């Protein structure tokens, strides 16, 4: 296993530059998908290597259920850093499972509460809640019990917007449902929970998903200024009861950046930037980090399997 087992734990650092540059230089659709994929692969690889270290550490604990041969001196000599890293990996992996489980439970709870809020309302694509607080969000298909999900908006939000701005709002939320942004955001949250070094990617995915919906809304409405004005008015509204785990209109965060992006020319619809640019170099650096992480975790898994298989009596 050697040092290769530790590389996937720190290789998410190679994705930090692209997390910052992609949201400015790539189309939001491409940025959201690329950053989510990078975060998912890096999180899986780091979790796998942490699990391998946990096996090494568990084998050294007295009374463990593993074969006795796995703690022989010959096996320990073939698996370096077993005393410190192996035992430290046990509570680390347990904490990882607990945090990821908390993210999943919170996501499920938020969707259930959002679905219960619609009880008694007509089964229409757009659900208007008689709430004076302004908010709007996209409720996914499973929670809304509809094949395409539902758009939930409060009366307070509709009262703040004009007819054209309402169309922008509905187009924005419809883009969230069509693009399945709730799934991408959940993957990014789980990746950040599995490895704290992936938190910048979670932030970038959240922003890029909103920008993706902004651009889709601008195309449908036919005016980027209308969408920017709608976001600005919605963001100035006090309070709001939008479920934070669901994608929504004018979410808390870098609203001025979104408005400025809409007032600028539309982004180029390219999925991969030129290699000579800063974002191109950053993206290739992230790809190399993903590849090295995958190879390191695979090498460590095969090495541990070979060592333990040789040590296990037939």
Buried (B, 14 or more C-beta within 10 A) or exposed (E): BBEBBBBBBEBBEBBBBBBBBBBEBBBBBBBBBBBBEBBBBBBBBBBBBBBBBBBBBBBBEEEEEBBEBBBEEEBBEBBBBBEEBBBBBBEBBEEBEEBBEEBBEEBEEBBEEBBEBBEEEEEEBBBBBEBEBBBBBBBBBEBBEBEEBBBBBBBBBBEBBEEBBBBBBBBBBBBBBEBBBBEBBBBBBBBBBBBEBBBBBBBBBBBBBBBBBBBBBBBBBEBBBBBBBBBBBBBEBEEBEBBEBBBBBBBEEBBEBBBEBBEEEEBEEEEEBEEEEBBBBBBBBBBEBBEBBBBBBBBBBEBBEEBBEEBEEE
